[in-house]
Structure formats: structure tokens, C-alpha cells
Amino acid sequence: MKVVIVFNHPYDGSFCNAILQSVTNGLAKGYHQIDLIHLDKDKFNPVMTAGDLKGFRDKKPIDSKVIEYSDKIKNADHLVFIFPIWWELMPALTKGFLDKVIFPGVAYDYTNASNTRMKPLWDNLKGVTMITTMNTPNWLYWLLFGNAIKKAMIMGTFWKIGFKNRKWISYNQVKAVSVDKRGKWLSELETKFAEIK
């Protein structure tokens, strides 16, 4: 299986980087092919320009990184996002990735004249998994902040364009948990991705 990982965290010592290592270790154990998109190291520009918007209308992206990323994903079997949740949402690079790469004519197209129904164009893609970290307790994120990431990514992006196999792994209160618990999370992740199908 070919797995594309979209990673966004600027600090090499972050727990997100430890997650990335566990996911890639697991995939390697399962003999899966890994293609990493590291948005920070790639210096990806998240800003949607006037030219990008014209490309959106014409269904032809103009950003060379967007074209490169799209080519990687269209040949993938599974797409994995790894990023922190800051102020209840994704970082700017991840949001820019959604804006600029989840593009009509590339990731999806419309199935009716009023452009209200969509179908995915990444035909090989069998699933999308999102792995996030945050310091907010799980119950508080759902109850008080309305589960913003699920609404924006799981539902508002990937459900809307027609991907059925969508999963979200959320690690909460990361700063507060013990080193042992973090280690257990990482070990479980490695096992999970070694066995991914």
C-alpha cells in the first residue's frame, strides 16, 4: 500500500514529530510505501492568491507545490494528516493545504450543474486518517468548542467530497499526561499502522 503523510509542525522536538516517527516505523514494518509531505520543511505557501483563485475557477492549480502534492496523492491508497490543534483549529499550513490542494478538477469534481454535489477524483484513495494533538481535554473540546476540527476536516472537507473511510485519532491533554502514557500511545500507533489495510 502507498501512504502519503501530510505533516505540519515546525518544531523537531514536538510530540507530533514523535507521532510521525511511530507512524512511519509502523508503515515500514508493514512493508508499505511512504511518501512524506512535510509542509514546514517544504516552505509551503498557504496563502490563496488571486492567481490561485483563478486556477480554482478554471480547475487548474498554478502553484508548483500544489501540483507536486496532488500528483503524489492521486497515486496513494491512504492519506494521513499529522498536526497540532492550536486555538481549537489546525495550523495555517494545514489550512492552506486544504484550500489549495483540495481543488476542483484535482481532488474532486461536481456532479450537477448547480455545483452542490461532489465526487472524489483521487480514485486510488481508500481512506483518510487524521492524527492530532492538543492540550484541551476531549470533553471540553467537544462540548464547549463544538468539535471544530471534525466539522472542518472530517465532515466539511472529506465527507463533503465523498470519501467514506475517514478516521480521527485525537491525543488530548498532551502536556499533562505521563511519559509512560505518551510511550503507550506511540507504541499503539506503530502497531496500528503496521497493520493498516
C-alpha positions as CSV (number, residue, x, y, z in Angstrom):
1,M,0.0,0.0,0.0
2,K,1.2,3.5,-0.8
3,V,0.6,6.0,2.1
4,V,1.0,9.8,1.8
5,I,1.6,11.6,5.1
6,V,0.9,15.3,5.2
7,F,2.8,16.6,8.2
8,N,2.7,20.1,9.8
9,H,4.8,21.0,12.9
10,P,7.8,23.4,12.9
11,Y,9.5,22.0,16.0
12,D,11.6,18.9,15.6
13,G,11.2,18.1,19.4
14,S,7.4,18.1,19.3
15,F,5.1,15.2,20.2
16,C,3.8,15.4,16.6
17,N,7.3,14.5,15.4
18,A,7.3,11.5,17.7
19,I,3.9,10.5,16.2
20,L,5.3,10.9,12.7
21,Q,8.2,8.6,13.7
22,S,5.8,5.9,15.1
23,V,3.6,6.1,12.0
24,T,6.5,5.7,9.6
25,N,8.0,2.9,11.7
26,G,4.7,1.1,11.7
27,L,4.3,1.5,7.9
28,A,7.8,0.3,7.3
29,K,7.2,-2.8,9.4
30,G,4.1,-3.5,7.3
31,Y,6.2,-3.0,4.1
32,H,4.1,-0.1,3.0
33,Q,5.4,2.6,0.7
34,I,5.7,6.0,2.4
35,D,5.6,9.4,0.8
36,L,6.1,12.3,3.2
37,I,4.8,15.8,2.5
38,H,6.5,18.0,5.2
39,L,4.7,21.3,4.9
40,D,7.2,23.2,7.1
41,K,10.4,21.9,5.6
42,D,8.9,22.4,2.1
43,K,8.2,26.0,3.0
44,F,4.7,25.5,1.5
45,N,2.9,28.9,0.9
46,P,-0.6,28.5,2.5
47,V,-1.9,31.8,1.1
48,M,-4.5,31.6,-1.6
49,T,-3.5,34.3,-4.2
50,A,-5.6,35.9,-6.9
51,G,-3.9,33.5,-9.4
52,D,-4.7,30.5,-7.2
53,L,-8.4,31.6,-7.1
54,K,-8.5,31.9,-10.9
55,G,-6.9,28.4,-11.0
56,F,-9.7,27.2,-8.7
57,R,-12.3,28.6,-11.0
58,D,-10.6,27.1,-14.1
59,K,-9.9,23.8,-12.2
60,K,-6.1,24.2,-12.9
61,P,-3.8,24.8,-10.0
62,I,-0.8,27.1,-10.7
63,D,1.3,26.6,-7.5
64,S,4.1,24.1,-8.4
65,K,4.0,22.6,-4.9
66,V,0.2,22.0,-5.1
67,I,0.7,20.2,-8.4
68,E,3.5,18.1,-6.9
69,Y,1.4,17.2,-3.9
70,S,-1.6,16.4,-6.0
71,D,0.5,14.0,-8.2
72,K,1.7,12.2,-5.0
73,I,-1.8,11.8,-3.6
74,K,-3.6,10.7,-6.8
75,N,-1.4,7.6,-6.7
76,A,-1.8,6.9,-3.0
77,D,-4.0,4.3,-1.3
78,H,-4.2,6.2,2.1
79,L,-3.8,9.8,3.2
80,V,-2.6,10.6,6.7
81,F,-2.6,14.1,8.3
82,I,-0.5,14.8,11.4
83,F,-0.7,18.2,13.0
84,P,-1.3,20.0,16.3
85,I,-4.5,21.8,17.2
86,W,-3.8,25.4,18.1
87,W,-6.6,27.7,19.3
88,E,-9.1,24.9,18.5
89,L,-8.1,24.7,14.8
90,M,-5.3,23.4,12.5
91,P,-2.2,25.5,11.9
92,A,-2.0,27.8,8.9
93,L,0.0,25.4,6.7
94,T,-2.6,22.6,7.1
95,K,-5.5,25.0,6.4
96,G,-3.6,26.3,3.3
97,F,-3.1,22.7,2.2
98,L,-6.9,22.2,2.3
99,D,-7.6,25.5,0.5
100,K,-5.0,25.0,-2.3
101,V,-4.7,21.2,-2.8
102,I,-8.3,20.0,-2.2
103,F,-9.0,21.6,-5.5
104,P,-11.9,21.1,-8.1
105,G,-10.7,19.2,-11.1
106,V,-7.9,17.7,-8.9
107,A,-9.2,16.2,-5.7
108,Y,-12.9,16.3,-6.6
109,D,-15.4,17.5,-9.2
110,Y,-19.0,18.5,-9.2
111,T,-21.7,16.1,-10.3
112,N,-24.5,18.5,-11.0
113,A,-24.9,21.9,-12.7
114,S,-25.6,23.8,-9.5
115,N,-22.2,22.6,-8.1
116,T,-23.8,21.3,-4.9
117,R,-22.9,17.6,-5.2
118,M,-19.3,16.4,-5.4
119,K,-17.4,13.2,-6.1
120,P,-13.7,12.4,-5.3
121,L,-11.2,12.3,-8.2
122,W,-8.4,10.6,-6.2
123,D,-9.7,7.2,-7.3
124,N,-7.0,5.1,-5.6
125,L,-7.5,6.7,-2.2
126,K,-9.3,4.2,0.1
127,G,-9.1,6.2,3.3
128,V,-8.1,9.3,5.2
129,T,-6.7,9.3,8.7
130,M,-6.2,12.5,10.8
131,I,-3.9,12.4,13.9
132,T,-3.9,15.5,16.1
133,T,-2.5,16.7,19.4
134,M,-3.9,19.3,21.8
135,N,-3.8,20.3,25.4
136,T,-7.6,20.8,25.7
137,P,-9.5,17.9,27.4
138,N,-11.5,15.9,25.0
139,W,-14.9,16.6,26.6
140,L,-14.2,20.3,26.7
141,Y,-13.2,20.4,23.0
142,W,-16.5,18.6,22.0
143,L,-18.8,20.4,24.4
144,L,-17.5,24.0,24.5
145,F,-15.7,24.4,21.2
146,G,-18.1,22.4,19.1
147,N,-15.5,19.9,17.8
148,A,-14.3,22.3,15.2
149,I,-11.7,20.1,13.6
150,K,-14.2,17.3,12.9
151,K,-16.6,19.8,11.4
152,A,-13.9,21.4,9.3
153,M,-11.9,18.4,8.0
154,I,-13.7,15.1,8.6
155,M,-17.1,16.4,7.6
156,G,-16.6,19.8,5.9
157,T,-13.9,18.6,3.6
158,F,-13.6,14.8,3.2
159,W,-17.2,13.8,3.8
160,K,-18.4,16.6,1.6
161,I,-16.3,15.5,-1.4
162,G,-17.3,11.8,-0.9
163,F,-14.6,9.9,0.9
164,K,-16.3,7.3,3.0
165,N,-13.4,5.9,5.1
166,R,-12.5,8.7,7.4
167,K,-10.8,8.3,10.9
168,W,-9.6,10.8,13.5
169,I,-7.1,9.9,16.3
170,S,-7.0,12.7,18.8
171,Y,-4.4,12.9,21.6
172,N,-5.7,15.3,24.3
173,Q,-4.0,17.0,27.3
174,V,-0.6,16.1,25.8
175,K,1.4,18.3,28.2
176,A,-0.4,16.9,31.2
177,V,0.0,13.1,30.5
178,S,2.9,11.0,31.8
179,V,5.9,10.0,29.7
180,D,4.7,6.4,30.0
181,K,1.3,7.2,28.6
182,R,2.8,9.0,25.7
183,G,5.0,6.0,25.1
184,K,1.9,3.7,25.1
185,W,0.2,6.0,22.6
186,L,3.2,5.8,20.3
187,S,3.5,2.1,20.6
188,E,-0.2,1.6,19.8
189,L,0.2,3.9,16.7
190,E,3.1,1.9,15.4
191,T,1.2,-1.3,15.7
192,K,-1.9,0.2,14.1
193,F,0.0,1.5,11.1
194,A,1.9,-1.8,10.6
195,E,-1.5,-3.5,10.2
196,I,-3.2,-0.8,8.1
197,K,-5.2,-2.1,5.1
